[in-house]
Amino acid sequence: MDTRTESTSNPRKRRRPALSCEQCRRRKVRCDREMPCGPCTKSQPPLDCEYVNEGKAALDARLDSRSAEQESSCIGVSQAGSTSDGARITQLERTVQALQARVRDLEKSKHREAQEDKLPAKPFDNHLPRLAGEPDHTSTKSPPTCIPPLNPRLNSTPDSMKVFGTTHWALVFQQLRLLRQVRSTASYTDGEKNEMSKSLKEIRTIRQRIKNHQAPRLEEPVPGLLKDVPGKDVCDQLVQHYFRTLGLIYRVIHSPTFFQEYNTFWEQPQNVSTSFLLQLLLILAIGSVFHCKPGPFNELGLPIRRWIYAAKWWLEGPGEREAQSMAGLQVQSLVIVCRQAYAIHKETNWVMAGALLRRAINQGLHRDPKNFPTISTFDGEMRRRVWATILELNVQLSVDVTMPPLLAPEDYDTQPPSNFDDEDIEPAMEILPPAPSLECFTSSSLQIILYQCFPARLQIMRILNQCGRAQVYETALQLGNEILQACKELSNLFHKYFPRTKTATNPPTIFHVRLMDIILRRFLVNIHRPFAIHSINDPRFYMSRKISLDAALVMASHGDPPKDAAAASQAPYQDLQRLCLSGAGTFKGYLSLDVLMVISLELITQVEEETASQPPGSPGAPTTVDQMAQAVRVPLIQALERLSAHLYKSLEAGIPSMKRYCLLAGVLAQIQAMMSGEQAEWIHIRDAFLDSMKTCRTLLEQYISENPLPNAFLNVPPDSSNLWTPESGLGSSLESEFMFPYIGPQDMSFWDIPPFGDETTFDPPVV
């Protein structure tokens, strides 16, 4: 029908299309026509912004008001009935459509090229058996048909947080606009005046009663946590120890917010939340590592294991729904750090870190906060910090248990934290100030440094733990160079930091320099160690042997005291010593088995190569070449002897690191026997094992006698089934680094490793 005829026969005016969203229209609020609009975003709780009238004018008005005005003017001109103007407008529309088509083609072409770069060399179809007579279409390339990525939706409440992924049914529900309108009406209309809202509240009440009836009635396994908190003076010291040491590396706590609640806690301890109380107790436990002398008996009498069990109960018990929040992620991260610092259940920490990673992904921390407009700038920055800490814990624990990190770079897009001090940001801020450069030290600088080299370390662990695939030497060299470059940059930054941070609240110290260098060089040792083993028979891989040895020697040197006697007694040096004696995994530091094994293998290999190069019947007097080779081995032997002295101190402190101590004794005995020309080296190794175990028993018995416990030690005969072990002797106050039963003459397989069934198995020859 002609437009002019319709206008004359029907004089009614057309109603203008609604440009505001449905929620703003209902609440009589000015809408900014964005998607989502500002008023809906700022509402508490945030509303589901929706535009009911999805006509052309409304849609264009939301996306681009300027183009909407142009479109409406074109429509008005066409309705005027001018033939010449209509032809011109038609031509313009065709031109615009042609330009739009060209833009779409260019975008598709660019996207296709990007996708082809990511595709593997062989298509997936090549791995499938082709049916007989089926034509081969793999030779003809066709452009992929793509759709834009789906944006995640974050469901955030004061008590919990959950992200809706791309396969969630809520994404389909967004397309059912009428149902969304009904849901919105029931959600935020006044409940007393709306029948649907009233019914919804009644049903929710009934549902909650049913759930409460189904919930188990369990007693609190760790009651009275408030009674465990020491005095304020002690707490102040322990909290400060945490923030000046590991608090600068594992950034999960915002110190101003924490201290605000901390001061409130001392005024009204009964009103504190469970999450904050657990955070405080775990921080006190971690801080006590750097306050007390190393050993299983805490001189402050803090029930550290009790606090860890209480935190695990809160995270995984009947009230675990409360832990589905940022506070839950903070508590679980502190639990893992605390367990590593005290070597408690270290074998299962990787499993717990994996659960922490999935809990964080469930709350959307793997997506950058810019994807969620409703998140405040402060919360977004804290999410980046906590996510970086979770990634760091996962990749470090993957090294400890030699398991894959179960994470790929394409699984997250969260940006690194900004280089801010805690005092620079606060919850009330709407816009963050410009962040200083990384050369300016802040409380976030150390975490950012680790995050920058995280992709290389993640790739190292993925390569080392991939199933049934050969390791490429060139890739190992490339990744090793990236880690070496990160170590150099770390050293340069610390040289810049030290002169500028004298007035900082928690400046970097030698503790942070050495611990972070150990963290990075562990990956360097692990990526080159497989090739270093092959280099014994294949000289092509000698570079890996040299790099892994150098990295192990540098890590071992971090246990050496400073040349200045006064500096050796200061807190930064003692901090690392206490952490390495008490901790496990990364926190074992220079006492790590990786360090001991690499240096030991190099020493034994050098002596074997020197022995093999000597002609049979050669005189016993060492030649000049032999003397030079012995001089090269002296630093390696001295490094092992210094590590053995550290382990002796740990045994004196009641920390049964017997596996390392016995291994070093056996290695040093074998080297001395080989250098002396002894034939039956295994006899010397056996004698060294027995002597070292007697030393361990004597030191631990002495420690227990000085720190008596009820039923701590029973002097039972060796043939009894209830034999003394370090674990029973110490009352299980700390899980030791090496717990083995009584070592009798028939049981020498106490290395906690499976038998390999080849020539590498220690099997003494029959004499």
DRENMI-604324 format. One record per residue (C-alpha): x, y, z; residue in one letter. Coordinates in steps of 0.1 Angstrom, whole numbers, plus 5000, padded with zeros to 4 digits. Each point is the difference from the previous one (the first is absolute). Layout:
# residues N
XYZA;...
This chain:
# residues 767
500050005000M;501250354992D;501350205029T;498150324991R;496749814996T;500549845034E;500850335016S;496850174987T;497749715008S;501449945035N;500950335016P;501349845032R;503550105010K;502649725002R;501449945034R;503750055002R;502149695007P;501349985036A;503750075002L;500549945037S;500449665015C;497049835016E;501450035035Q;500650384998C;496650064985R;498349805028R;502050195027R;499750344983K;503750044998V;502050174972R;501749744979C;503350054982D;498949744974R;503249795004E;500149625003M;499849965029P;499150355009C;501550195029G;496950015024P;499549624997C;503749945006T;500250235031K;496749865015S;500449785031Q;499749724991P;500850064963P;497049954977L;499849814968D;500050284975C;497749924971E;498450194970Y;496649864993V;499550184967N;502749864978E;498950194970G;502550174977K;499750345015A;500449885036A;502949774991L;501850274981D;499450255028A;501849785025R;502949924978L;500650344983D;497850305005S;501650194971R;499349724975S;496449985014A;499450364992E;501349954965Q;497949694995E;496850175012S;500650304977S;500449774971C;496749825008I;498350335003G;501250124966V;498949674984S;496550035015Q;499650354985A;499549854966G;502750194981S;501049794970T;503450164995S;500950005036D;498949645004G;502249894971A;503050185015R;499349845034I;499749664984T;503450044984Q;501550115033L;498649705018E;501449774973R;503450165004T;499949965038V;499049644996Q;502949934976A;502450175024L;498749795029Q;500449684980A;503650094992R;500750075037V;498549675010R;502049814974D;503250175012L;499249915036E;499349644991K;503249984980S;502150145029K;498349775025H;500549704977R;503850074998E;500250035037A;498249675005Q;502249824974E;503150125019D;498749835031K;499049674983L;502449705003P;502149904970A;497849694994K;496350035000P;498049795024F;498449824972D;503349844990N;500049815032H;496749834991L;499849704976P;498550114967R;497249784986L;500549824967A;498950214971G;499650325020E;501350304982P;502950195015D;499050355009H;503050095020T;501950144970S;497450274995T;500050275026K;496750165009S;499750305024P;498849905035P;496650135010T;500450185033C;498050195025I;501250255025P;501049875035P;497349995026L;500450245029N;499949845035P;497450105025R;500950055037L;497549945027N;501350205029S;498450035034T;501550125034P;500249645011D;501149814969S;501250044964M;499649784970K;500750044963V;497749864973F;502149844972G;499349974963T;498049685005T;497850125028H;496249994994W;499750375011A;501450114966L;497049844983V;497750155027F;501350354989Q;498249954967Q;496649945016L;499150365005R;496549965014L;501249765026L;502750245010R;497550285004Q;497949785024V;503249915019R;501150365003S;496550105012T;500149745027A;503650095010S;500050375007Y;496350125002T;498850085035D;499249675016G;497050125020E;498350124969K;500949734976N;498449665003E;502749824980M;502750145022S;498249905032K;499449644987S;503749984990L;501150095036K;497649755015E;501349724978I;503650095007R;499349985037T;498549664997I;502949884979R;502550135026Q;498149815027R;500349684980I;503750054994K;500650075037N;498249685009H;502249804975Q;503350165013A;501949775024P;500350105036R;503749985006L;502050145029E;502750254993E;503249804998P;502250295011V;498050215025P;501350305019G;502350154975L;499850345017L;501749855030K;503049904978D;500850364991V;503150115019P;500450355015G;499950314979K;503850075003D;500949664987V;497350024973C;501450344988D;503549854996Q;498849694982L;497850204976V;502950234992Q;502249694993H;497549884975Y;499650324981F;503750074998R;500949654987T;497649784981L;497250264999G;502050194973L;500149694978I;496649835005Y;497750304997R;496649905013V;499550255028I;499450374997H;501950135030S;497950325008P;496849814998T;501549725022F;501350245026F;496750185002Q;498249675008E;503049915022Y;499550305022N;496249945002T;500849645010F;501850115031W;497150235009E;497249754994Q;501449654995P;496649835003Q;498750184969N;502849904977V;499149804969S;501249644996T;501950084968S;502050285016F;500849795032L;501449724978L;502050254980Q;501550145032L;500849665014L;501749894968L;502050324997I;501149955036L;501149654992A;502050104970I;501650295019G;501149775028S;502449834975V;502150325000F;499550065037H;500849675017C;503049774998K;499749724974P;498549685014G;496849815005P;499350145035F;498850364996N;501550205028E;496850225000L;497849705004G;497950084970L;497749714989P;500850054963I;498649664989R;496850075018R;499650334981W;500749834967I;497449745007Y;497550265010A;500550194967A;499649684980K;496849925019W;498650354991W;501049964964L;498749644994E;497649935029G;496250065001P;500550374998G;502150004968E;497450214982R;501350295021E;503549944987A;498950064964Q;501250355001S;503250214998M;500549945037A;499949634994G;502750024973L;502250215024Q;499649755028V;500849704978Q;503150174985S;501350075035L;499349645010V;502249874972I;502850255008V;499849915036C;500249624993R;503050054977Q;501750225027A;499749725025Y;500249704977A;496649885010I;498449744976H;502250134972K;499049724977E;496450114998T;500750374997N;500049974962W;496549855002V;498850285023M;501550264976A;498149844971G;496850035020A;500950375007L;500550064963L;496649864992R;498450195028R;501550324985A;498949914965I;496549945013N;500050355013Q;501350144967G;503550115011L;501449844968H;498250284980R;501350355003D;497950245020P;499450214970K;497649734988N;497750075030F;498950375001P;498349955034T;503349935018I;501550315016S;503650104992T;501249905035F;498449654998D;501449964964G;503550085012E;499749755029M;498749734976R;503150054979R;502349965031R;498249705013V;500049834965W;503850074996A;500649845034T;497949694991I;501949954968L;503350035018E;499049745026L;498849764973N;503250014979V;502349985030Q;498149705014L;500149844966S;503849995003V;499849855035D;497949704990V;501249984964T;496450034987M;498550214972P;498650345010P;496749914982L;499850364986L;500650144966A;500850364990P;496850034980E;497949915031D;500350355015Y;500350364989D;500450175033T;502650284998Q;502850035025P;499550215032P;500850374998S;503150135017N;498350165030F;500750015037D;497249895022D;499650355013E;499450134964D;496749824996I;496949975021E;496549854996P;498350344996A;502150104969M;498150014967E;503150064978I;503549885007L;502950254997P;502749954974P;502249715011A;503850075004P;502549814979S;501449675011L;503350175008E;498250175029C;499749755028F;496649945015T;498549735020S;498849844967S;503350014982S;501249655009L;496749844990Q;500150174966I;503649884994I;498949645006L;496950054979Y;502050134970Q;502049674997C;497049785009F;499249904964P;503649864995A;499849805033R;496649874992L;501249884966Q;502949835016I;497849805023M;497649914972R;502949874978I;501649805029L;496749835008N;498549944966Q;499249644992C;502049814974G;501650294982R;503750054995A;501650315015Q;501650244975V;503450135010Y;499650334981E;496850075020T;501849935032A;502850244991L;497550274991Q;498049965032L;503149985021G;501250334984N;496850165010E;500449895036I;503650125000L;498950334986Q;497450035028A;502749935026C;502250284986K;497150254999E;499149905035L;503650075012S;500050344981N;496750115015L;501149915036F;503250214994H;497750294991K;497649935029Y;502449995029F;501250374999P;496450134995R;498149795026T;501650105033K;496850185010T;497649744988A;497749835025T;501149654989N;503150044977P;501549704981P;502849825018T;502649744993I;497349755010F;497950094970H;503050014976V;501149655009R;496549845003L;498850144966M;503349904984D;499449645013I;496550004987I;501150094965L;503149774999R;498149705010R;498350014966F;503450054983L;501349685017V;496949804991N;499950094963I;503749914995H;500349705023R;498649744975P;502650114974F;502750035027A;499549635007I;500349914963H;503150224997S;501949735019I;500049794969N;499150264974D;502250314999P;497550204979R;498150075032F;503050125021Y;498650355001M;497149885020S;502349825024R;501950335005K;496950225004I;498349765025S;503249975021L;500550385001D;496450065010A;500349745028A;503250155013L;498450355001V;497149865019M;502349835024A;502050325006S;496950175013H;500449805032G;503550155006D;500250265027P;501050364990P;503750085004K;499150275025D;499449825034A;497650285011A;497849954968A;499849625007A;498250075033S;497450234984Q;496549904992A;500149994962P;502749725000Y;498449815029Q;496650034983D;501149794970L;501949755023Q;496949945021R;497749974971L;502349744983C;500449805031L;496250005007S;498549994966G;499549774971A;500050024962G;501050354989T;500550105036F;502649735004K;502250244980G;503749914999Y;499349675018L;497849884971S;500749654987L;500350154965D;503150195012V;501549705018L;499449754971M;501450234972V;503250085019I;500449635011S;499549874965L;502650244986E;502649915025L;499649624995I;499950044962T;503250215001Q;501949745021V;498749714977E;501150194969E;503450065015E;500449645010T;498849874965A;502550234982S;503049865019Q;501849714982P;500149675018P;503149955022G;500750375003S;502050115030P;498250105031G;501650355002A;497650264987P;501150194969T;499650374994T;496749944982V;498749795029D;501050285024Q;498150254979M;496949784999A;500249965038Q;500250385005A;496950044978V;498149765023R;501050175032V;497250274998P;497449734993L;501149795030I;500150315022Q;496450094989A;498849655010L;501850025034E;498450345007R;496649864992L;500749705022S;500850245029A;496750174995H;498249675001L;501949915032Y;498650325016K;496549914990S;500449665017L;501250185031E;496950224998A;497849695000G;499250014963I;500649654986P;501350084965S;501749655000M;499549924964K;502250294989R;502649955027Y;500449634993C;500250064962L;502750265004L;501949775023A;499949724974G;501050234971V;503050145019L;501049655010A;499849884964Q;502050294987I;502849955026Q;500249634992A;500150064963M;502750275003M;502049765023S;499849724974G;497949775022E;498349724981Q;497049925022A;498550345003E;496649865011W;501649895033I;501050365008H;496550124990I;498449745023R;502250105029D;499250374994A;496349935000F;500249815033L;502250285016D;497750274988S;496949825013M;501649965034K;500750375000T;496450084991C;498849775028R;502350165026T;499150364991L;496349935000L;500149815033E;502050295015Q;497450254987Y;497149805014I;501749975034S;500450385001E;496450054988N;498149735019P;496549894989L;497649755015P;500949664985N;502450174976A;502649744999F;500049635009L;503349815001N;498849684984V;502149724987P;500749994962P;498049684996D;496850145014S;497150084976S;499650345018N;503250154988L;501050365007W;499750234971T;500750374998P;496350064994E;499049815032S;502850165019G;499050354992L;496349935007G;499150084964S;500350375008S;501450054965L;500149774971E;503649944993S;501850034967E;500949635002F;498049765021M;501249644998F;499849705024P;502949845017Y;502749934975I;501049645005G;502749804982P;497449864976Q;498350334992D;502150264982M;497350124975S;499150315020F;500450264972W;496250044996D;500349924962I;498949694980P;502649754988P;501050064964F;501049654993G;503150094980D;503750065005E;499350325019T;498449825029T;502249995030F;500749635004D;503349925018P;501949724983P;500449665016V;503549975015V;
